[in-house]
């Protein structure tokens, strides 16, 4: 199967697999929150939070499943459900998990580099902001420019993402709000942009290689 065939299958509404990964991510976030805030399991804070002063290699990922309170959890899970389903519809379960992990980890690493050493980072916000970017950019495709449903979806999600990012930039430029990691939000969105364009470059390179191979076979 060529890469163009794979792209067509992944993009076809009739070929989409059942959405499951987004619910698995939501359940993991819920389980960690219950263990941390309801059952008061000390290992969550000690081993899963990202302590900038002394951190372990797994914490840039595990912190993406930790939350400070119900409002923090609720807002992130709502956006994860909305944009996670959109990403999973377009890229499949593997694409959603890759996007969540890649954007979340890069957001955590950016926080480690740019935030003070006394900071403790928790939350799925960096990963969710990455999903904002991935969800919107994957819909910007000339292959589906005449699919009116895609255009409506792009307009609605794109307007929301634009307002969120401009608000983050404006707030961060004014010094930010206490308790909100604007660095993670913005770097997560940037990671999403890099991921989408990186994947498109890989697909384009693969398609060019396949085309060259077919031409060689035809003229060989």
Secondary structure, 3 states (H helix, E strand, C coil): CCHHHHHHHHHCCCCCCCCCHHHHHHHHHHHHHHHHHHCCCHHHHHHHCEECCCCCCCHHHHHHHCCCCHHHHHHHHHHHHHHHHHHHHHHHHHHHHHHHHHHHHHHHHHHHHHCCCCCEECCCHHHHHHHHHHHHHHCCCHHHCCCHHHHHHHHHHHHHHHHHHHHHHHHHHCCCCCCCCHHHHHHHHHHHHHHHHHHHHHHHHHHHHHHHHHHHHHHC
